[in-house]
Amino acid sequence: MAETPRHLVTADEAGMRLDRWFKAHFPGLSFGQLQKLLRSGQVRVDGGRVKSGTRLATGQAVRVPPTVDGSAPTSNKPSINQSDADYLRSLFLYDDKDLFVLNKPYGLAVQGGSGLTRHVDGMLESLRDKKGQKPRLVHRLDRETSGVLVVARTRKAASDLAAAFRTRSTRKFYWALVKGVPKPQQGRISTYLARDEEDGERMAVVRHGDNDASHALTHYSVIEHVGQKLAWVSLKPVTGRTHQLRAHAAHIGNPILGDSKYFDIENWELPGGMQNRLHLVARRIVMPHPRGGTLDVSAPLPQHMLQSWNLLGLDATAYDPALDDEED
């Protein structure tokens, strides 16, 4: 009699629910069919009866009846869009077997939305691995914001990286060009933010206790300024609210140049030669790596910001984010 196949749980699958494990390995098996196999004891983990919600651990053996094997497709790997794959790889700032970091360009959305057909999440389909696993987003950037974007290659890496964002053990550094010079030149902005009731695409500063109000905290420091008209600012968000930096900069009277949603000062003209694009870049990220140690990656200025720096006589190379940013 042929031995019933056993499948070992990998490290990347640790903590996964049994029903999700089956969905990943045998997508042709319905939930009802799985429940029937579990009730009859045909599916077991380390020899014992289990339920669909049982969490798996590394090295456990899942007993799968031979009849189920036919439910697995011959390949989970879809046809590759080589153009998307090549484009994403051209944006790599860092890459290993657990994750990669992209230099997301201005104008490219991270996720889909109304009227969007091209975005990072969709293009990640082209980078599925041999097991059919699609890389996973663990955070996002606004469409108009360029810079470092971390993407997990495995489920476990995604879980570890998401936890690092959730517990605020990740430090993010942004650079912006703002109107005026913030006073004081180094400080913190602490407010509550909620979706603007009149314009649902904007965030508004609200009072604690208001509907959907979330606390938002940002540290900032002026790196250099051009007279009193413009300032190069380093922004360090402690929380990660939607449009946090853009709303906070506008709140203190120093909106970010090129911000179509929050720069609403009348009779103010963009200096000649500058592109009317958001001057905000996710410059650097520092966070625990899933396998230990620290991931520390910086992105260059996007072309429109570099052009503005050159026009203003600012030298981006004179300020190294890995050395000069304060550990707030």
N, C-alpha and C positions, 0 to 999 in steps of 0.2 A: 504494500500500500504506500502510495506516495506521501511523503511528509507534507503537512500543511505549511505553506510559506510563512515565514516570519520576517518582519521588516524592523530593522533597528532604528530607533529615534535618534536623529542627529542632534548635535549641539545647537544648531540653528532652529530646531523645532522644539526645544525645551520650553515648557510652559504652554504649549499649544493645546487647545481643546481637541479631543479625539475626533469629533465630527468635522472640525476644520482640517485636521490632518487627512482624513479620508477625502474631503473635498479637494485637497491639493494633489493627492496621489491617485485618486480614483474618481474623477469628476463625473463619470457616467453613473455612479451609484447614488441613488436618491436618498434623502434623509429617512424616508419611510423604510426603505430596504435596509439601511444601516440599523435602524431601531429593531427590525425583525431579527437581524443577525445577532444583535447584542442580547436580545431577550432569550434567544435559543442557545446562547453561549458559544456561537460559532466564531465570534470575534472576542479575543481576550488580550489582555496586556500582562506580560510576565506570568502567563498561565491563569490569571484570575479574571473573574467577571468584572466588567466595568460599565459605566454609563457614557452616553454621548458627550456629556460635559466634563468628563475626566481630563485633568491636565496631565500631559505627558512629561517625562523626564528623559534626559540624555541617556542613551544606552538601553532603554526599555525595549522589549520585543513585542511588537504588535502581531498577533496571529490573524492572518487574513485567509478566509476560505478560498480554495483554488478557483471556484466559480466567479469570484469577484475580479480576478486578474483581467478577465476580458472586458471589464468596465473601464480600464485605464486606456487612454488613447495611445497610439503608437508613439506619439511625440507631443509634448506640451508646447513645443517651440513653434511660434507662428513664423510666417515668412518675414524676413528682416527688411526694413526700409533702410537700405544702406546709406542713402543720402542723409537721413536723420541721424543714424549712428555716427557717420563721419563728422557731421556738424557738431554733435554733442561732444565727441572726443576732442574736437578742435578747441573746445572751451575749457578743457580740464586744467585745473591748477594743481590738483593732487589726485592720486589714484592708488588704491590697494585692493585687496580681496574683500574687504568689508565695506568700503565706502569710496566715494569720489567727491571732489569739490569742483563745482563749475564756476566760471566767471560769467554770470548771467548778464547778457547785454541789455541795454536800454530798449524798451519797447517789446520785449519778449515776455509774454505772460507765463507765470509758473503753472497755473491751473486753468482749466477751461471756464468759460462764462458766456454770457449772452453775446452772440456774434463772433466768438473766438473759435477758430478752427486749428490754429497752430499754437501750441504751448508746450512747456517742458514736460509736464506729466504725460501728455499724449506721445511725445517723442521718445520717452523712456521705454516705450514698447519695443523700440529697435535695439535696446540693450539687454533684452532678456538673456539669462544665462542658459547653460546646457540643460538645466532642469526645468526651464520655462519660467524661472522667477524673474519678475519685473523689478527693477530698482525702485525704491520707495522714497518719496519726499518726506523729510522730517521737519521742515519748516518752510516758510515762503518769503518771497520779496514782492513788493508792489511791481506792477508791470513797468513803471517808469523808473524804478530803482535798479541800478546795476550792481554787480559785485558778487561776493562769495555766497554760494548756495550749496549746502551739504545734502548729499543723496546717499541713502544706505543701499548696499547691494543685497543684503540678506535680511530676513525677518528679525533675527536676534540683534543685528546691528541697528536696525530701525528702532527696536524697543529700547536699546541702551541709549541711543542718541536722543530719542524723544524724552527719555527720563532726564537726560542732562539739561535739556531745554526747560522741562517742567520744574525741576528743582533749582533752576537758576545757577547751575554750576558752569554754564556756558557764558562766556564774555564776548560781546559783540561791539565792534567799533565802526562807526560810520563817519564819513567826511561829508561836509556840506558847504555850500557857498550861500550865505544869507544876506539879506538886506540889513544895513546898519551894523552896529557892534553891540552884542549882548552885554548888559551890565547887571551884575558884575561879570568880569570876563571868564570867571570859572564859577560854576554853581550847579544847582539841581532844580529840576522842574517836577513838581509833584501835584498831580491833578486827578480828577475822575473823568473818564471819557465814556461816551455813549454815542450810538448812531444818531445823527442829526434828524430830528423829526420832520423838518421841512425839506431836507436834501439827504436822502438815504445813502448817497454815495460818499458823504462826508462824516467825520467824527466831530463831536462837539464837546467842549469842556462843560461838565455838569457838576451838580452838587452830590456829595456822598448821600446815598440813600435813594437817589433818583432811579427811575426804571432802567435796568440793564447797565447801571453805572459800574465801571471797573477801574480800580486804581491803576495809575500809570506813573512810572518814575523814570526820569532820564537825568543822567549827569552830562554836563557839557563843559567844554573849555575852548577858548579862542586860541587858535594857533598863530594866526597872523591876520592883520586887517589892512585895508586900503583906505586910508583916511578914515572918515566916519561913515562912508557909504556902503562898504561891503566887508564881510569878514569870512575867513576860512575857519570853520568850526569842527571840532571833534565831538561827536555825540555818542553817548554810551547808554543804551537802553537797559534798564534793569528788568523791566517787564516787557512783554511783547504784544502790545495791543495793536489793532489795526490802525495804520496811519499815525502811530504814536509820535514819531519824530517830526513828521510834517505838521501835525496839529500842535505839538508842543512849541515848535519854533515859531509858528504863527501866534500862539498864545502869549509869548513874551515880547511880541512886536518885532520879531526878526524872522519873517517867513523865508523859506528856501526859494532861491531863484528858479524860475521856470515851473513852479508848482501851480498847475491850472486849478486845483481845488482849494488851496489855502492862501495863495498870494492874491489878495484882493485890495491892495492899496491903490487908490486912484491917482492918476497923473504921475505914475512912476514908470519910467522907461528903462528897459534893459540896456545896459551899456553897449555901444556899437561893436559889432563883430562877434557878439555872443549868441549862441543858439538858444532859442526859447524852449529848452528842455530841462526837466528836473535835475538840479545840481545836487544829487544825493547818491552816494555810493556806499555799499556795504564793504568797507575797506579791509576788515580783518575779523577773523573768528578764532577763539581759543576755547577748546572744550576737551573733556576726557575722551580718549579714544577707546572704543569697545574692548580692545585687547590690552589696555593699559597704556600709560604714558599720556602725552598730550598732543592733540591735533592743533596746529597753529598755522593758519593759512591767510595770506594777504592777497588782495586783488589790485590791479593797476587802476588808475583813473580811466573812465570811459573817454572816448575821443572828444565829446563835446565839453567835458569838464577840463580835460587837458588843454583844449583850445582856450578856454577861459583863463586857466592858470597862466598860460603863456602871454595872453593879452594883458593880464594884470601884473605880470612880472613876478608871479609866485612860483616857487621852486618846490614841487612835490617831493623831489628826492632829498631835500634838506630835512625832511621830517620822516623818520623811519617808524612806522606804527609798532613794530616789534620791540623797539627800544624806548620810544618817547611817550607812548600812551600810558597814562597812569592806571594802576590796578585798582580802580574804584570798586 
